[in-house]
Each structure stands twice: as C-alpha cells, then as structure tokens.
Amino acid sequence: MINNFLKILFIVAVLTLKYSVCNFAQEIDHWETLVMSNDIWKYFIGNVEPPSNWAATEFDDSSWLNGKGGIGYGDGDDSTVISPAGSVYMRIKFNVYDADAVGAAILFVDFDDGFVAYLNDHEIARENIGTPGVRPSHDEYAILTSYEAQMLSGGLPARFVINYDTLLKYLRTGENVLALQVHNCNSTSSDLSSTTFLIFGIKSEERLYRPAPSWFIEPKNDLTHLPIIVIDTKNQEIPDEPKIIVNLKVINNGPGTMNSWLQPGTDFDGQASIEIHGQSTQMFPKKSYSIELKDYQGNDISVPLLGMPAEEDWILHAHYTDKTMIRYALTLHLGSKMGSWQPRFRYCVVYLNGEYNGVYLLIEKIKRDKERLDISRLRREDVAGDEVTGGYILKVDKIGGLTSNDYFVSYPYIIYPNSRNYKFTYVYPKSDSIVYEQREYIKKYITDFQNVLNDKDFKDPFTGYKKYIDPSSFIDFQIIQELTNNVDGYRFSTFFYKKKDTQGGKLYAGPLWDFDLCYGNVNYSDYNLSTSGWLYPHCGPTDAYTMHWWKRLMEDPDYVRNFIMRWNELRKTYFSTENIMQFIDSIVLYLGPEIDRNYQKWPILGKYVWPNYFIGKTYEEEINYLKQWINDRLTWMDAQTGLNSSLYNDAFDSEFIAYPNPFDEKIKLIFSTRSTLPVSMEIYDFMGRMCLNDKIIPEYSGIQQIEKDFSELNNGVYIIILKQSNRIIGKRIVIKRL
C-alpha cells in the first residue's frame, strides 16, 4: 500500500496536465511515404554555384538533369551514376492532399559525406557540413571524412525528425519541393551517396500515399511528464571510447506540459560526442553515457540543460543495478545539503535511435567551473609561487586502461600499519595538459600530507594533518560513505580538490560520485550489506585498495568529536529520518508511470542483477527494502554517536570541547559545570594578550553546549580558558581561519 496514495496523486496531476500538451503528433494513425529513394529527381552537378532560389517551389528546374535517386557514384548503391564531383544539388516535387492531416515527418537520408535538406526553401535537416542556417557553397567540403552510407551493407539510413513547427509553417496543401545539396569530403573522394526517403505520420485513417518501406519501424509517440533526451547515432554503435558524433536534443516543455520525443528540442538541438560511461556497469544492457555538447564545427559548447547551469560535459546515468532508481539521487541530494557543491541532477527519459530506453539521471560532471567546482584555473605557465598551488582535482580509482602519465603514486616513507601507496589520477588539469612543475607540486603535497598523517605527531594542531586538509570536508565525506555503507567508499570514485594557498590552500575531500552499490545493494560484502558496523576501519590487507586516511583521522579525538557533533547536527535537519523518507516518496511520486514504463523496457524486477542482495518482486518491495535499510542504518549510527556510546565517551574524554576547529566565525563549546555559578571565558592570542573576556551564566549544572560568535577576532591562533569559581574547567587552542 506504500505507493497507492502517491499513484492516485500522480494520476490526478497527469489528468490536469493532459490537455495542455502541445498539439504534436499525439493523434497519428499511421505512416506513409511521400518521397521514395528511386523516385525521379531533378539534379545539378555542383561545379558552379546554382541560382540562389534553387530550393524554392517556384524555381524553374527544366534545364536540370533527370535521374532516379539515389544520385552519386563510387559505392554501387546509386540508381543514377554521375561523374566524380564535389557536390550535387537535387529537387523533387510531391503533392500533399491535406497538410493539416500531417502530424509528423521523418526524413531518411543514406548519404556520403554531408548534406543539407530543404522543404520549400527552408532548411529541415543537416549533417556533417557547415553551420545551421548558412547554406554551404558549391565547393565547400564535408567536415568529417569518415561517414559512409549504410544501406548497401545492410544498415539503415540516417533519420532526421523534422521540427513540427517547421511542418506547420512551411508544409503546404498541394505542391511542395524537397531539395538536397550533397557534398563530398574532398576533391579526391572515391564516392558520393544521396539515397532519400520522406515519410509522414498521418492523423486520419485515410491512406492516400505510398506505404512505408519494409525496414521502417513506426515510432511510438509516447507522451511523458519527464524531460526527454533524444540521441540519434546515425546507425553507429556507441563505443566505450573514443567518443562518436551523434545528434542530440533535449525536450523540456516545462511544468504543466507533456513531452514527446518527436518534438523539437527546447534546451538543446544539435550535435554531441558520446561514449559509454562507467566500468563494471558497462556489462549491463542499459548503458550509461558520457556526452559533450558540440557546435557544427565540432567545438565544445556550454548549454544550460533542464535548469542546471551551462556546461558542455554531462553524464546520463542508467540506474540498472539500483532498481529503485533513487540511491544516487538521494546521496547527491543529501551531500548538497551539507553546504559544499555536489553534482546537480535531473530525472529524464532517453530515446536512443527512435527507441525508448528508460529512465535516466542527467548529472553534472565533476569539473572546474564557476558553477561547478569553483577552484582557481591552472594555466600551463603557472609553475611557481602561489599560482602553482591550486586548483587541482584528483581521483583515487581503478586505473585500468590508463598509462603512467595519467596518474601518480603516493609513496609514504613513514611507517603506519595500514599505510599504502595510492594512485591519484589527474582530473584537473588533465594528464595531457598538466605540466611537470604542477605534477611535482601536487604529488609532493599529497605525499607530504600522507607522511604527516602517518607520523606519531599527526594530531599536532600546527604541524599535523590540519596543516594540509580541511577536516570539515573529510568529515562530511565520511558521513556520506558511512550512511550509505558504500562498497566503493574510500577506495573508488574518491575525489579530492585543492585550493590555492591564498584561498586557504587545503586539500578537500569530495565531491561525491557513484552511489549505486550502497544502501544494502551488494551481495559480495557482508560489512557493506549490514546496517551495523563502521566502514572506515576496513583498510587492512584483505580490503583491496581502501584508503586508510579516515581510519587514521578517527584516531584523533578532536576529529572524532567534530564527526559526532556534525552527525548529530545533520540529524536534526536534512538527515532526519522524516526528511529522508519524504525525499524518497517525492521521487517515487515524480517518476509516476515512468517507473512501470522503464520496467516494461527492462523487465528485471524480481530477477537478480549483479550484485543485488535483495530481489524484490515489485518496485514497491524495492522501495520498502531501501527505506527499512536506511532506517536501520540511521538508528545504528545514532546509537554509536549518542551520549552513552563508547565512541562518544572516548572522544569526549575532556571536560572542555571546542568545535569545529579550525573555525570560520562561530564555534561551539561543550563543557561540564558543577553548579550554576557564572563561568568566565577568557581568550588570549599567542602573544599572551587577552582579546576577549566574557561571562556565561549556566541555567543548570552539568554538560553545557553553547555557540559563540567570534567574527570580531582576526584570523589566527587563540587560547580559550574557562573558569568557574577558582576551578579551571579547561583550556583549548583554537584556530580562526580565512
């Protein structure tokens, strides 16, 4: 019964939206062909420029040659063979009995090497040549030299869905003209192809034209409330690497309006490069993808997608092994509430080569960017002084397929029982752009930090680990890994970044990445499956690649105190059980009928998918398991960080705690009093000069927790002394940072 009420709410919402859908193709009855490949075309060899109105309906083409399509040479797929040429211009007239009865149109062109198509003198499709809206000259060559026609070898022609607004505006009842200019890739090319079909989706039952070809697969015009990303590979297979060029459009008509994959792009409609994303997930039939948005000259372009800031690099995450399709989104959501930047995300559906491919998560890629990870730009000439100190982005991960130029190894020389060499890959700057001095700087910084961390004096507030890292970021990162009990936590997809010295200069843990194999979604690790037990101690010889850094940090009582206080602080707000469960319910409600549709495409509910531990028969059972696992994990972590826990008692062995330390403006003080007499708080700088003197009046005796604003203090090192009567409660050295 968990989702029945949510489903009812969603149905009401969809009924509310239903009648505000764009009038696009939702009433198509069948598909018919207006232009066939072997129809008679008028054509003109592009040795010179044709008249400027050559694609218009009124153009007199009586002097042009006649020939069956396709028109070309060299491949054996041409009905009309011409002499080798750099370009050929083609026109064909066709009659439409009722333009209002046309609900959609798809142009298929089997071409070599590039072309532009026009309907009644208006551009409707283009591939591999020039800039949209600018007509190529007769002697302009295609951009890429690798495109080949597909039909001769048993493939399908490239498909181009014609913008419906274009149909409404330019398609006429009566005579129309389809025109193409087809271009070669160079003057010595051995072939040129132009096989073309124009197929219409007809709203009425009446059949007035020719049937669609036998290879034509009738597209389903499914409507969805989710945004849509349409990928057309032009019959290419998407590889692991390198990226291939595809057509991509993003359709998001906004709240209150449904979306169709046949509609024109709203956020983006153009070219992109794409490859399969991920490592172990590549074995699944539903792939994840890495995409880069491109202009028609092949340059990267930044575009805002689905309300997220503009960038060119994005990830389409497939959620195959996580049958709730929520684990990754929940983790990024929680991470974003902790205060630092985490990749933003949006749910969407993907159409791949005209076929529905399921629900995806569009995620920002981790990059240096003002709107993403806002650290300093490193130029190749930044090789000394403050300039070489930041910013850097590193990742500890698997290194299969990488060369030694792509990563460095930390070689600690101070012995610690669980210390290891870790491999840090260059994320920013990338390995092909980072220069020698920058490589040496960041390698030395990491190695120096690890040596200090491994040293017996690692807790020293001035010379220890706090000199190198931002402890708060490591605590937040650790809280997420522990809450999720992430099987890859502390070892794979573990990111770090470093700021310039003038901006604090510390190493930060994060951002967060890759959270499908968590929240009890693994069957090959007992401790990752369990809702009890800490993850960070598992860095011994049998725990392959796991970093020992957090285990070592947890040997510092000050770090543990800050960890405990941060956890309890978060549990009062965004990490409360109620807020987490509400977020899960909100995603289930938002996905609505797309859940069933996704699992019709990928029928894996009730089936084992590596490495599932729990196999729910229904989506509802998967959600119930996730909720119960999270509830049990939260309960266990609360018990470990509570007042009566051993972790709490070991960390709070002093009568005076100050956290966070270092601090920015505000600091929390925890101490114990024996009475309600006033407590004197004196603050001295390191020269012994008193900077502040204040009184604290306890309301009761026992443990006190207060927060003080020290924004008036300059940045530096201070000593806080608390006294009650003649008794010194405690002394603490604190650091106020930039």
Secondary structure, DSSP 8 states (H G I E B T S, - for coil): -TTHHHHHHHHHHHHHHHTTS-SSSTT--EEEEEE-TTSEEEEEETTS---TTTTSTT---TTSEEEESSEEBSSS--SEE----SEEEEEEEEEES-GGGEEEEEEEEEEESEEEEEETTEEEEEESSS-TTS---TT---S-S-----GGGT---EEEE--HHHHHHH--SEEEEEEEEEE-SSTT-S-BEEEEEEEEEESSS---SEE--TT-------EESS-EEEEE-TT----SSS-EEEEEEEE---TT--EETTS--SSEEEEEEEEEE-SGGGGSSS-EEEEEEE-TTS-B--B--TTS--BSEEEEE--SS-TTS-HHHHHHHHHHTTTS----EEEEEEEETTEEEEEEEEEE---B-TTSB------TT--SGGGGG--EEEEE---TT--GGGEEE----S--TT----EEEEEETTTTT--HHHHHHHHHHHHHHHHHHHSTTTT-TTTSGGGTB-HHHHHHHHHHHHHHT-TTTTTSSEEEEE--GGGT--EEE------SS-SS--SS-HHHH-SSS-STT--STTSTT---HHHHHTTSHHHHHHHHHHHHHHHTTTTSHHHHHHHHHHHHHHHTTHHHHHHHHS--TTS--TT-S---SSHHHHHHHHHHHHHHHHHHHHHHTSTTSHHHHHHT-SSEEEESSSBSSEEEEEEEESSSS-EEEEEEETTS-EEEEEEE--SSSEEEEEEEE-TTS-SEEEEEEEEETTEEEEEEEEEE--
